[in-house]
Amino acid sequence: MAVKFLASADSAVIVEFGDRADRVVSDQVLALGDRVRALGIAGVVEVVPTFRSLMVHYDPLRTSARDLIAAIEKALTSKSVVDRKRRLWRVPICYEQDFAPDLESIARATKLATTEVIKLHAGTRYHVYMIGFVPGFPYMGDLADALVLPRRVDPRIHVPPGSVSIATNQTAIYPLDSPGGWHLIGTTPIRLFDVQSNPPALFAPGDAVEFEPIDAPAFARIRAATERRDYRVESRELAA
């Protein structure tokens, strides 16, 4: 497996897997992250997967970049298989007009009926490639080819929490109020990031996500239950 090692400041090493972002590369990144965690390499503080690389943060008082790279190289050639804990999440989403401000413009741009846009978006099982941008923001793929669009030319200053969006071949959910340039295709009433939860982010890289369409009354019920902390998102463990 050909990889490239890059230094990041004085306390992290980046392991880069080529120049593309796809499921094969993602599986390689996540598998290495699992091995590094399982090996308990001295000085490793945290591993952070991205689309095509793994950043390994380390304590420079306990190890060096050279020693860490040598340990990672051994992990890359290891024959051991680490059981990866992955979950499939069923996420409720409302595609009604008040919850999907860009649905009609998406339909026009893709030359599809809004019902077909919804069918395509809700009919795909998505892979969580990475978490980033803001805490808990999941970059998920891969979107149906017919829905692939560039980002908006006029990004919003404020995107409400729970907004479900699409851009390029990805879909994502905004956990917090933040700026954003993706097309808003719907809204979920669940909370994706909660500092009182452990872990705070609901999804993890490698998880899978499916969307379940709901109507406005169901949205209101789930949102109220979420605020009371009485609602649990449906999920189950997936085989590695």
PyRosetta script that sets phi, psi and omega in degrees:
from pyrosetta import init, pose_from_sequence

init()
pose = pose_from_sequence("MAVKFLASADSAVIVEFGDRADRVVSDQVLALGDRVRALGIAGVVEVVPTFRSLMVHYDPLRTSARDLIAAIEKALTSKSVVDRKRRLWRVPICYEQDFAPDLESIARATKLATTEVIKLHAGTRYHVYMIGFVPGFPYMGDLADALVLPRRVDPRIHVPPGSVSIATNQTAIYPLDSPGGWHLIGTTPIRLFDVQSNPPALFAPGDAVEFEPIDAPAFARIRAATERRDYRVESRELAA")
pose.set_psi(1, 114.2)
pose.set_omega(1, -177.9)
pose.set_phi(2, -84.8)
pose.set_psi(2, 120.3)
pose.set_omega(2, 178.1)
pose.set_phi(3, -131.9)
pose.set_psi(3, 165.5)
pose.set_omega(3, 177.8)
pose.set_phi(4, -121.2)
pose.set_psi(4, 135.3)
pose.set_omega(4, 177.6)
pose.set_phi(5, -102.3)
pose.set_psi(5, 129.4)
pose.set_omega(5, 179.9)
pose.set_phi(6, -127.5)
pose.set_psi(6, 138.7)
pose.set_omega(6, 176.5)
pose.set_phi(7, -82.2)
pose.set_psi(7, 141.8)
pose.set_omega(7, 174.8)
pose.set_phi(8, -125.3)
pose.set_psi(8, 105.2)
pose.set_omega(8, -173.8)
pose.set_phi(9, 54.6)
pose.set_psi(9, -142.0)
pose.set_omega(9, -176.1)
pose.set_phi(10, -115.0)
pose.set_psi(10, 16.6)
pose.set_omega(10, -177.2)
pose.set_phi(11, -145.9)
pose.set_psi(11, 21.9)
pose.set_omega(11, 176.6)
pose.set_phi(12, -152.7)
pose.set_psi(12, 150.0)
pose.set_omega(12, 175.0)
pose.set_phi(13, -123.5)
pose.set_psi(13, 135.2)
pose.set_omega(13, 177.0)
pose.set_phi(14, -105.6)
pose.set_psi(14, 128.5)
pose.set_omega(14, 176.0)
pose.set_phi(15, -105.1)
pose.set_psi(15, 111.5)
pose.set_omega(15, -172.7)
pose.set_phi(16, -102.8)
pose.set_psi(16, 128.0)
pose.set_omega(16, -179.6)
pose.set_phi(17, -105.6)
pose.set_psi(17, 80.6)
pose.set_omega(17, 174.9)
pose.set_phi(18, 73.3)
pose.set_psi(18, -163.7)
pose.set_omega(18, -173.0)
pose.set_phi(19, -123.4)
pose.set_psi(19, 19.6)
pose.set_omega(19, 179.2)
pose.set_phi(20, -125.1)
pose.set_psi(20, 160.1)
pose.set_omega(20, 177.9)
pose.set_phi(21, -121.0)
pose.set_psi(21, 106.9)
pose.set_omega(21, 177.6)
pose.set_phi(22, -151.1)
pose.set_psi(22, -179.9)
pose.set_omega(22, -174.9)
pose.set_phi(23, -66.3)
pose.set_psi(23, -35.2)
pose.set_omega(23, 179.8)
pose.set_phi(24, -62.2)
pose.set_psi(24, -48.6)
pose.set_omega(24, 179.2)
pose.set_phi(25, -64.3)
pose.set_psi(25, -42.6)
pose.set_omega(25, 179.1)
pose.set_phi(26, -58.2)
pose.set_psi(26, -43.0)
pose.set_omega(26, 178.3)
pose.set_phi(27, -62.0)
pose.set_psi(27, -38.0)
pose.set_omega(27, 178.0)
pose.set_phi(28, -65.7)
pose.set_psi(28, -44.0)
pose.set_omega(28, 179.4)
pose.set_phi(29, -61.1)
pose.set_psi(29, -49.1)
pose.set_omega(29, -176.8)
pose.set_phi(30, -66.7)
pose.set_psi(30, -37.0)
pose.set_omega(30, 179.0)
pose.set_phi(31, -64.4)
pose.set_psi(31, -41.2)
pose.set_omega(31, 177.7)
pose.set_phi(32, -65.3)
pose.set_psi(32, -42.1)
pose.set_omega(32, 177.4)
pose.set_phi(33, -57.9)
pose.set_psi(33, -42.0)
pose.set_omega(33, 178.1)
pose.set_phi(34, -62.4)
pose.set_psi(34, -42.1)
pose.set_omega(34, -179.1)
pose.set_phi(35, -66.4)
pose.set_psi(35, -42.7)
pose.set_omega(35, -179.2)
pose.set_phi(36, -62.1)
pose.set_psi(36, -42.2)
pose.set_omega(36, 178.0)
pose.set_phi(37, -64.0)
pose.set_psi(37, -45.4)
pose.set_omega(37, -176.1)
pose.set_phi(38, -65.7)
pose.set_psi(38, -33.1)
pose.set_omega(38, -177.9)
pose.set_phi(39, -73.9)
pose.set_psi(39, -19.8)
pose.set_omega(39, -178.9)
pose.set_phi(40, 59.9)
pose.set_psi(40, 45.1)
pose.set_omega(40, -177.5)
pose.set_phi(41, -60.3)
pose.set_psi(41, 130.6)
pose.set_omega(41, -176.8)
pose.set_phi(42, -56.9)
pose.set_psi(42, 131.6)
pose.set_omega(42, 174.7)
pose.set_phi(43, 90.2)
pose.set_psi(43, -11.8)
pose.set_omega(43, 179.9)
pose.set_phi(44, -71.4)
pose.set_psi(44, 128.5)
pose.set_omega(44, -178.2)
pose.set_phi(45, -99.8)
pose.set_psi(45, -42.5)
pose.set_omega(45, -175.3)
pose.set_phi(46, -161.6)
pose.set_psi(46, 148.2)
pose.set_omega(46, 172.0)
pose.set_phi(47, -119.1)
pose.set_psi(47, 136.4)
pose.set_omega(47, -175.2)
pose.set_phi(48, -128.3)
pose.set_psi(48, 108.4)
pose.set_omega(48, 178.7)
pose.set_phi(49, -80.2)
pose.set_psi(49, 145.2)
pose.set_omega(49, 172.8)
pose.set_phi(50, -125.4)
pose.set_psi(50, -169.6)
pose.set_omega(50, -179.1)
pose.set_phi(51, -56.6)
pose.set_psi(51, -44.4)
pose.set_omega(51, -172.7)
pose.set_phi(52, -137.4)
pose.set_psi(52, 18.7)
pose.set_omega(52, 179.0)
pose.set_phi(53, -152.8)
pose.set_psi(53, 164.4)
pose.set_omega(53, 175.8)
pose.set_phi(54, -125.2)
pose.set_psi(54, 123.0)
pose.set_omega(54, 175.2)
pose.set_phi(55, -95.9)
pose.set_psi(55, 127.1)
pose.set_omega(55, 179.9)
pose.set_phi(56, -113.5)
pose.set_psi(56, 110.4)
pose.set_omega(56, 177.3)
pose.set_phi(57, -84.4)
pose.set_psi(57, 139.5)
pose.set_omega(57, -178.7)
pose.set_phi(58, -138.4)
pose.set_psi(58, 161.3)
pose.set_omega(58, 176.7)
pose.set_phi(59, -89.6)
pose.set_psi(59, 110.7)
pose.set_omega(59, -176.8)
pose.set_phi(60, -66.6)
pose.set_psi(60, -11.1)
pose.set_omega(60, 175.8)
pose.set_phi(61, -84.2)
pose.set_psi(61, -11.6)
pose.set_omega(61, -177.9)
pose.set_phi(62, -113.3)
pose.set_psi(62, -21.9)
pose.set_omega(62, 179.2)
pose.set_phi(63, -154.3)
pose.set_psi(63, 176.2)
pose.set_omega(63, 178.8)
pose.set_phi(64, -123.7)
pose.set_psi(64, 165.7)
pose.set_omega(64, 177.3)
pose.set_phi(65, -60.2)
pose.set_psi(65, -40.9)
pose.set_omega(65, -178.8)
pose.set_phi(66, -62.5)
pose.set_psi(66, -47.0)
pose.set_omega(66, -179.6)
pose.set_phi(67, -67.3)
pose.set_psi(67, -36.6)
pose.set_omega(67, 179.5)
pose.set_phi(68, -66.2)
pose.set_psi(68, -43.1)
pose.set_omega(68, 178.5)
pose.set_phi(69, -61.4)
pose.set_psi(69, -40.6)
pose.set_omega(69, 178.4)
pose.set_phi(70, -61.8)
pose.set_psi(70, -40.4)
pose.set_omega(70, 178.9)
pose.set_phi(71, -68.2)
pose.set_psi(71, -38.2)
pose.set_omega(71, 179.0)
pose.set_phi(72, -67.6)
pose.set_psi(72, -37.5)
pose.set_omega(72, 177.4)
pose.set_phi(73, -60.6)
pose.set_psi(73, -38.3)
pose.set_omega(73, 176.2)
pose.set_phi(74, -65.8)
pose.set_psi(74, -39.4)
pose.set_omega(74, 178.6)
pose.set_phi(75, -63.3)
pose.set_psi(75, -36.7)
pose.set_omega(75, -179.6)
pose.set_phi(76, -65.2)
pose.set_psi(76, -31.6)
pose.set_omega(76, -177.8)
pose.set_phi(77, -97.6)
pose.set_psi(77, 0.5)
pose.set_omega(77, -178.9)
pose.set_phi(78, -66.6)
pose.set_psi(78, 141.6)
pose.set_omega(78, 178.0)
pose.set_phi(79, -90.5)
pose.set_psi(79, -8.2)
pose.set_omega(79, -177.8)
pose.set_phi(80, -68.0)
pose.set_psi(80, 146.1)
pose.set_omega(80, 178.9)
pose.set_phi(81, -110.4)
pose.set_psi(81, 124.9)
pose.set_omega(81, 179.4)
pose.set_phi(82, -98.0)
pose.set_psi(82, 129.9)
pose.set_omega(82, 179.7)
pose.set_phi(83, -70.9)
pose.set_psi(83, 111.0)
pose.set_omega(83, -178.1)
pose.set_phi(84, -86.7)
pose.set_psi(84, 127.0)
pose.set_omega(84, 177.6)
pose.set_phi(85, -86.0)
pose.set_psi(85, 111.6)
pose.set_omega(85, 180.0)
pose.set_phi(86, -125.6)
pose.set_psi(86, 149.7)
pose.set_omega(86, 179.6)
pose.set_phi(87, -127.0)
pose.set_psi(87, 147.7)
pose.set_omega(87, 171.6)
pose.set_phi(88, -102.5)
pose.set_psi(88, 121.3)
pose.set_omega(88, -178.0)
pose.set_phi(89, -105.3)
pose.set_psi(89, 136.6)
pose.set_omega(89, 174.3)
pose.set_phi(90, -104.8)
pose.set_psi(90, 108.9)
pose.set_omega(90, -172.4)
pose.set_phi(91, -105.0)
pose.set_psi(91, 120.0)
pose.set_omega(91, 176.6)
pose.set_phi(92, -70.2)
pose.set_psi(92, 140.4)
pose.set_omega(92, -178.7)
pose.set_phi(93, -144.3)
pose.set_psi(93, 135.9)
pose.set_omega(93, 176.0)
pose.set_phi(94, -103.8)
pose.set_psi(94, 122.9)
pose.set_omega(94, -179.5)
pose.set_phi(95, -100.6)
pose.set_psi(95, 7.7)
pose.set_omega(95, -178.0)
pose.set_phi(96, -67.3)
pose.set_psi(96, 160.3)
pose.set_omega(96, -168.5)
pose.set_phi(97, -52.0)
pose.set_psi(97, -44.9)
pose.set_omega(97, -177.1)
pose.set_phi(98, -67.7)
pose.set_psi(98, -16.9)
pose.set_omega(98, -176.6)
pose.set_phi(99, -107.1)
pose.set_psi(99, -4.2)
pose.set_omega(99, -174.4)
pose.set_phi(100, -136.2)
pose.set_psi(100, 72.8)
pose.set_omega(100, -172.1)
pose.set_phi(101, -62.4)
pose.set_psi(101, -21.8)
pose.set_omega(101, -177.8)
pose.set_phi(102, -108.3)
pose.set_psi(102, 6.0)
pose.set_omega(102, -174.9)
pose.set_phi(103, -59.3)
pose.set_psi(103, -44.4)
pose.set_omega(103, -178.2)
pose.set_phi(104, -68.2)
pose.set_psi(104, -38.0)
pose.set_omega(104, 178.3)
pose.set_phi(105, -69.8)
pose.set_psi(105, -32.0)
pose.set_omega(105, 174.4)
pose.set_phi(106, -63.6)
pose.set_psi(106, -44.3)
pose.set_omega(106, 179.8)
pose.set_phi(107, -61.0)
pose.set_psi(107, -42.9)
pose.set_omega(107, 178.8)
pose.set_phi(108, -64.1)
pose.set_psi(108, -43.7)
pose.set_omega(108, -176.7)
pose.set_phi(109, -67.2)
pose.set_psi(109, -32.7)
pose.set_omega(109, -178.3)
pose.set_phi(110, -94.8)
pose.set_psi(110, -4.6)
pose.set_omega(110, -178.6)
pose.set_phi(111, 59.4)
pose.set_psi(111, 39.8)
pose.set_omega(111, 177.8)
pose.set_phi(112, -122.5)
pose.set_psi(112, 156.6)
pose.set_omega(112, 170.9)
pose.set_phi(113, -71.3)
pose.set_psi(113, 152.4)
pose.set_omega(113, 179.9)
pose.set_phi(114, -59.6)
pose.set_psi(114, -35.7)
pose.set_omega(114, 178.6)
pose.set_phi(115, -63.4)
pose.set_psi(115, -35.1)
pose.set_omega(115, 178.9)
pose.set_phi(116, -72.7)
pose.set_psi(116, -37.8)
pose.set_omega(116, 175.5)
pose.set_phi(117, -58.3)
pose.set_psi(117, -47.4)
pose.set_omega(117, -179.7)
pose.set_phi(118, -62.1)
pose.set_psi(118, -44.5)
pose.set_omega(118, -179.3)
pose.set_phi(119, -60.1)
pose.set_psi(119, -43.3)
pose.set_omega(119, -179.5)
pose.set_phi(120, -67.8)
pose.set_psi(120, -44.0)
pose.set_omega(120, -177.8)
pose.set_phi(121, -67.1)
pose.set_psi(121, -44.5)
pose.set_omega(121, -177.4)
pose.set_phi(122, -78.6)
pose.set_psi(122, -14.9)
pose.set_omega(122, -176.5)
pose.set_phi(123, -91.6)
pose.set_psi(123, 8.7)
pose.set_omega(123, -177.1)
pose.set_phi(124, -112.7)
pose.set_psi(124, 138.6)
pose.set_omega(124, 169.6)
pose.set_phi(125, -91.7)
pose.set_psi(125, 125.1)
pose.set_omega(125, -173.4)
pose.set_phi(126, -102.5)
pose.set_psi(126, 147.6)
pose.set_omega(126, 177.6)
pose.set_phi(127, -101.9)
pose.set_psi(127, 128.4)
pose.set_omega(127, 177.3)
pose.set_phi(128, -81.4)
pose.set_psi(128, 106.3)
pose.set_omega(128, -179.4)
pose.set_phi(129, -75.0)
pose.set_psi(129, -45.8)
pose.set_omega(129, -175.4)
pose.set_phi(130, -162.4)
pose.set_psi(130, 166.2)
pose.set_omega(130, 174.5)
pose.set_phi(131, -115.5)
pose.set_psi(131, 130.0)
pose.set_omega(131, -178.1)
pose.set_phi(132, -174.2)
pose.set_psi(132, -168.3)
pose.set_omega(132, -178.2)
pose.set_phi(133, 72.4)
pose.set_psi(133, -67.3)
pose.set_omega(133, 169.1)
pose.set_phi(134, -130.9)
pose.set_psi(134, 162.5)
pose.set_omega(134, -177.7)
pose.set_phi(135, -54.9)
pose.set_psi(135, 126.4)
pose.set_omega(135, 175.6)
pose.set_phi(136, 84.2)
pose.set_psi(136, 1.1)
pose.set_omega(136, -177.5)
pose.set_phi(137, -75.5)
pose.set_psi(137, 113.6)
pose.set_omega(137, -177.1)
pose.set_phi(138, -92.9)
pose.set_psi(138, 124.8)
pose.set_omega(138, 171.1)
pose.set_phi(139, -88.2)
pose.set_psi(139, 115.0)
pose.set_omega(139, -171.9)
pose.set_phi(140, -124.3)
pose.set_psi(140, 140.1)
pose.set_omega(140, 176.1)
pose.set_phi(141, -141.2)
pose.set_psi(141, 170.7)
pose.set_omega(141, 6.7)
pose.set_phi(142, -118.4)
pose.set_psi(142, 132.3)
pose.set_omega(142, -177.0)
pose.set_phi(143, -65.0)
pose.set_psi(143, 148.3)
pose.set_omega(143, 175.0)
pose.set_phi(144, -56.8)
pose.set_psi(144, 138.8)
pose.set_omega(144, -176.4)
pose.set_phi(145, -53.0)
pose.set_psi(145, -36.8)
pose.set_omega(145, -176.6)
pose.set_phi(146, -67.0)
pose.set_psi(146, -17.2)
pose.set_omega(146, -178.1)
pose.set_phi(147, -101.9)
pose.set_psi(147, 1.1)
pose.set_omega(147, -177.5)
pose.set_phi(148, -68.9)
pose.set_psi(148, 121.4)
pose.set_omega(148, 179.9)
pose.set_phi(149, -138.2)
pose.set_psi(149, 151.5)
pose.set_omega(149, 172.5)
pose.set_phi(150, -70.2)
pose.set_psi(150, 166.3)
pose.set_omega(150, 176.3)
pose.set_phi(151, -61.8)
pose.set_psi(151, 160.7)
pose.set_omega(151, 177.8)
pose.set_phi(152, -62.0)
pose.set_psi(152, 147.1)
pose.set_omega(152, 177.2)
pose.set_phi(153, -79.0)
pose.set_psi(153, -14.8)
pose.set_omega(153, -179.1)
pose.set_phi(154, -127.2)
pose.set_psi(154, 81.9)
pose.set_omega(154, -178.7)
pose.set_phi(155, -57.7)
pose.set_psi(155, 149.5)
pose.set_omega(155, 177.3)
pose.set_phi(156, -84.9)
pose.set_psi(156, 147.3)
pose.set_omega(156, 174.4)
pose.set_phi(157, -76.0)
pose.set_psi(157, -37.1)
pose.set_omega(157, -179.0)
pose.set_phi(158, -127.3)
pose.set_psi(158, 123.9)
pose.set_omega(158, 171.3)
pose.set_phi(159, -116.3)
pose.set_psi(159, 123.0)
pose.set_omega(159, -175.7)
pose.set_phi(160, -66.3)
pose.set_psi(160, 150.2)
pose.set_omega(160, 175.1)
pose.set_phi(161, -58.7)
pose.set_psi(161, 143.0)
pose.set_omega(161, -179.8)
pose.set_phi(162, 91.1)
pose.set_psi(162, -7.5)
pose.set_omega(162, 179.7)
pose.set_phi(163, -66.3)
pose.set_psi(163, 127.6)
pose.set_omega(163, 176.9)
pose.set_phi(164, -97.5)
pose.set_psi(164, 132.2)
pose.set_omega(164, -169.5)
pose.set_phi(165, -135.4)
pose.set_psi(165, 164.0)
pose.set_omega(165, 174.0)
pose.set_phi(166, -135.1)
pose.set_psi(166, 150.6)
pose.set_omega(166, 173.2)
pose.set_phi(167, -168.6)
pose.set_psi(167, 142.4)
pose.set_omega(167, -172.2)
pose.set_phi(168, 48.8)
pose.set_psi(168, -128.7)
pose.set_omega(168, -179.5)
pose.set_phi(169, -104.0)
pose.set_psi(169, 25.1)
pose.set_omega(169, -175.2)
pose.set_phi(170, -118.4)
pose.set_psi(170, 157.0)
pose.set_omega(170, 166.3)
pose.set_phi(171, -127.1)
pose.set_psi(171, 154.8)
pose.set_omega(171, -175.4)
pose.set_phi(172, -154.6)
pose.set_psi(172, 166.4)
pose.set_omega(172, 176.2)
pose.set_phi(173, -128.4)
pose.set_psi(173, 128.9)
pose.set_omega(173, 178.5)
pose.set_phi(174, -79.9)
pose.set_psi(174, 116.3)
pose.set_omega(174, -179.4)
pose.set_phi(175, -78.4)
pose.set_psi(175, -27.6)
pose.set_omega(175, -174.2)
pose.set_phi(176, -131.3)
pose.set_psi(176, 160.1)
pose.set_omega(176, 171.6)
pose.set_phi(177, -64.2)
pose.set_psi(177, 122.6)
pose.set_omega(177, -176.6)
pose.set_phi(178, -159.1)
pose.set_psi(178, 165.2)
pose.set_omega(178, 170.9)
pose.set_phi(179, -64.8)
pose.set_psi(179, 159.0)
pose.set_omega(179, 178.4)
pose.set_phi(180, -170.7)
pose.set_psi(180, 145.2)
pose.set_omega(180, -178.8)
pose.set_phi(181, -116.7)
pose.set_psi(181, 14.0)
pose.set_omega(181, 179.7)
pose.set_phi(182, -89.7)
pose.set_psi(182, 161.7)
pose.set_omega(182, 178.8)
pose.set_phi(183, -81.8)
pose.set_psi(183, 129.5)
pose.set_omega(183, -175.9)
pose.set_phi(184, -90.6)
pose.set_psi(184, 111.4)
pose.set_omega(184, -172.4)
pose.set_phi(185, -101.2)
pose.set_psi(185, -13.6)
pose.set_omega(185, -179.2)
pose.set_phi(186, 179.2)
pose.set_psi(186, -174.4)
pose.set_omega(186, 179.5)
pose.set_phi(187, -142.0)
pose.set_psi(187, 141.0)
pose.set_omega(187, 174.2)
pose.set_phi(188, -109.4)
pose.set_psi(188, 142.8)
pose.set_omega(188, 179.6)
pose.set_phi(189, -84.3)
pose.set_psi(189, -3.2)
pose.set_omega(189, -175.5)
pose.set_phi(190, -83.6)
pose.set_psi(190, 166.1)
pose.set_omega(190, 178.0)
pose.set_phi(191, -103.1)
pose.set_psi(191, 125.1)
pose.set_omega(191, -178.7)
pose.set_phi(192, -92.5)
pose.set_psi(192, -20.6)
pose.set_omega(192, -179.1)
pose.set_phi(193, -139.4)
pose.set_psi(193, 127.7)
pose.set_omega(193, -176.5)
pose.set_phi(194, -144.5)
pose.set_psi(194, 114.9)
pose.set_omega(194, -177.1)
pose.set_phi(195, -64.8)
pose.set_psi(195, -17.7)
pose.set_omega(195, 179.6)
pose.set_phi(196, -87.4)
pose.set_psi(196, -4.6)
pose.set_omega(196, 178.9)
pose.set_phi(197, -97.5)
pose.set_psi(197, 160.5)
pose.set_omega(197, 177.8)
pose.set_phi(198, -133.0)
pose.set_psi(198, 107.0)
pose.set_omega(198, 1.8)
pose.set_phi(199, -77.9)
pose.set_psi(199, 160.8)
pose.set_omega(199, -178.6)
pose.set_phi(200, -65.0)
pose.set_psi(200, -35.7)
pose.set_omega(200, 179.8)
pose.set_phi(201, -84.1)
pose.set_psi(201, 133.4)
pose.set_omega(201, -177.6)
pose.set_phi(202, -68.3)
pose.set_psi(202, -46.2)
pose.set_omega(202, -177.7)
pose.set_phi(203, -95.2)
pose.set_psi(203, 159.6)
pose.set_omega(203, 174.3)
pose.set_phi(204, -131.4)
pose.set_psi(204, 152.3)
pose.set_omega(204, 175.8)
pose.set_phi(205, -54.1)
pose.set_psi(205, 134.9)
pose.set_omega(205, -177.2)
pose.set_phi(206, 98.7)
pose.set_psi(206, -17.5)
pose.set_omega(206, 176.8)
pose.set_phi(207, -68.0)
pose.set_psi(207, 165.9)
pose.set_omega(207, 174.4)
pose.set_phi(208, -119.4)
pose.set_psi(208, 150.1)
pose.set_omega(208, -176.6)
pose.set_phi(209, -134.9)
pose.set_psi(209, 133.5)
pose.set_omega(209, 170.6)
pose.set_phi(210, -122.7)
pose.set_psi(210, 144.0)
pose.set_omega(210, 179.9)
pose.set_phi(211, -100.7)
pose.set_psi(211, 137.8)
pose.set_omega(211, 178.6)
pose.set_phi(212, -116.3)
pose.set_psi(212, 110.4)
pose.set_omega(212, -179.0)
pose.set_phi(213, -62.2)
pose.set_psi(213, 136.9)
pose.set_omega(213, 177.0)
pose.set_phi(214, -133.8)
pose.set_psi(214, 164.1)
pose.set_omega(214, 177.3)
pose.set_phi(215, -96.3)
pose.set_psi(215, 177.4)
pose.set_omega(215, -175.7)
pose.set_phi(216, -61.3)
pose.set_psi(216, -44.0)
pose.set_omega(216, 178.0)
pose.set_phi(217, -60.5)
pose.set_psi(217, -40.6)
pose.set_omega(217, 177.6)
pose.set_phi(218, -64.6)
pose.set_psi(218, -38.7)
pose.set_omega(218, 177.1)
pose.set_phi(219, -57.6)
pose.set_psi(219, -47.0)
pose.set_omega(219, -178.4)
pose.set_phi(220, -62.6)
pose.set_psi(220, -41.4)
pose.set_omega(220, -179.9)
pose.set_phi(221, -64.4)
pose.set_psi(221, -44.9)
pose.set_omega(221, -178.6)
pose.set_phi(222, -68.8)
pose.set_psi(222, -39.5)
pose.set_omega(222, 178.3)
pose.set_phi(223, -61.0)
pose.set_psi(223, -43.5)
pose.set_omega(223, 179.5)
pose.set_phi(224, -63.8)
pose.set_psi(224, -43.0)
pose.set_omega(224, 178.7)
pose.set_phi(225, -65.1)
pose.set_psi(225, -36.3)
pose.set_omega(225, 177.6)
pose.set_phi(226, -63.6)
pose.set_psi(226, -43.4)
pose.set_omega(226, 179.2)
pose.set_phi(227, -63.7)
pose.set_psi(227, -32.6)
pose.set_omega(227, 178.0)
pose.set_phi(228, -82.5)
pose.set_psi(228, -5.3)
pose.set_omega(228, -175.0)
pose.set_phi(229, 63.6)
pose.set_psi(229, 33.9)
pose.set_omega(229, 178.3)
pose.set_phi(230, -104.6)
pose.set_psi(230, 1.8)
pose.set_omega(230, -175.5)
pose.set_phi(231, -114.2)
pose.set_psi(231, 132.3)
pose.set_omega(231, 175.8)
pose.set_phi(232, -116.6)
pose.set_psi(232, 129.1)
pose.set_omega(232, 179.1)
pose.set_phi(233, -67.8)
pose.set_psi(233, 133.0)
pose.set_omega(233, -178.8)
pose.set_phi(234, -66.7)
pose.set_psi(234, 132.3)
pose.set_omega(234, 178.3)
pose.set_phi(235, -156.5)
pose.set_psi(235, 160.9)
pose.set_omega(235, 173.7)
pose.set_phi(236, -148.2)
pose.set_psi(236, 156.6)
pose.set_omega(236, -179.7)
pose.set_phi(237, -75.5)
pose.set_psi(237, 140.6)
pose.set_omega(237, 177.4)
pose.set_phi(238, -103.1)
pose.set_psi(238, 150.9)
pose.set_omega(238, 174.1)
pose.set_phi(239, -66.7)
pose.set_psi(239, 147.3)
pose.set_omega(239, -179.7)
pose.set_phi(240, -63.6)
pose.dump_pdb("model.pdb")
